[in-house]
Amino acid sequence: MNILNLFISSLVQAILFSAIPFIWWAITLRKNISFFQWIGLKKISIKNKKRYILIFAGTILIFIPSLVIIAFVGSDKMATSRFSGKGISALIPEIHYKGCCLD
């Protein structure tokens, strides 16, 4: 039930986050420019499709091992769980922990 509540909460936040710019656009600029152009979204023009697919697949292949490592390490060994709640005073110890102390 908690996951459902988080999902609903995130949807409501996304709707509220996008509603304010949409209302502003609808009141001021609706006749001059489309909403998606106004927020900066454009269609991607791909000149070399093979190169684009290779770069995309390579990027995915680079990030998959890091996700697998995070899944197997567990949250108790993560530096964020060891130093949570300590504020800026934990910055240097956390950097040191990430650099040398992971098993």
C-alpha positions in Angstrom: 0.0 0.0 0.0 2.9 2.3 0.7 4.2 2.0 -2.9 0.7 2.9 -4.2 0.7 6.0 -2.0 4.2 7.0 -3.2 3.1 6.5 -6.8 -0.1 8.6 -6.4 1.9 11.3 -4.6 4.5 11.5 -7.4 1.8 11.8 -10.0 0.1 14.6 -8.2 3.4 16.4 -7.8 4.2 16.0 -11.5 0.8 17.4 -12.4 1.2 20.4 -10.1 4.7 20.9 -11.3 3.6 21.0 -14.9 0.4 22.9 -14.4 2.0 26.2 -13.4 4.0 26.6 -16.6 1.1 25.4 -18.7 -1.3 28.0 -17.2 1.3 30.7 -17.7 1.7 29.7 -21.4 -2.1 29.4 -21.9 -2.6 33.0 -20.6 0.3 34.8 -22.2 1.8 33.0 -25.2 -0.8 30.5 -26.5 -1.3 32.3 -29.9 2.4 32.9 -30.6 4.1 29.6 -29.9 3.2 26.0 -29.1 3.6 24.8 -25.5 6.3 22.2 -26.4 8.4 24.7 -28.3 8.0 27.2 -25.5 9.4 24.7 -22.9 12.2 23.8 -25.3 11.2 20.4 -26.6 12.1 19.7 -30.2 12.1 16.7 -32.5 15.6 15.1 -32.6 17.1 15.1 -36.1 19.3 12.0 -36.4 21.7 12.2 -39.4 23.5 8.9 -38.8 21.1 6.4 -37.3 23.6 3.5 -37.0 26.0 5.7 -35.0 23.1 6.9 -32.8 22.0 3.4 -32.0 25.5 2.3 -31.2 26.1 5.2 -28.8 22.7 4.6 -27.1 23.4 0.8 -26.7 27.0 1.5 -25.5 25.7 3.9 -22.9 23.1 1.4 -21.7 25.8 -1.3 -21.5 28.1 0.9 -19.5 25.4 1.7 -16.9 23.9 -1.8 -16.4 26.9 -3.1 -14.4 26.7 -0.2 -12.0 23.0 -0.9 -11.4 23.8 -4.6 -10.8 26.5 -3.7 -8.3 24.2 -1.4 -6.4 21.5 -4.1 -6.3 24.0 -6.7 -4.8 25.8 -4.4 -2.4 22.7 -3.5 -0.3 21.8 -0.3 1.3 23.6 -0.9 4.6 27.0 -0.7 3.0 26.2 2.5 1.0 27.9 5.7 2.2 24.6 7.5 2.1 23.1 5.3 4.8 26.2 5.5 7.0 26.4 9.3 7.0 22.7 10.2 6.7 21.5 13.0 8.9 24.9 14.4 9.7 24.8 17.3 7.3 27.8 19.0 5.7 30.1 17.8 8.5 30.0 14.3 7.0 31.1 15.4 3.5 34.9 14.7 3.9 34.4 11.4 5.7 31.9 10.3 3.0 34.3 11.1 0.2 37.0 9.2 2.0 34.7 6.3 2.6 33.8 6.1 -1.1 37.4 6.3 -2.1 39.0 3.6 0.0 36.7 1.7 2.3 34.3 -0.2 0.1 34.8 -3.9 0.5 
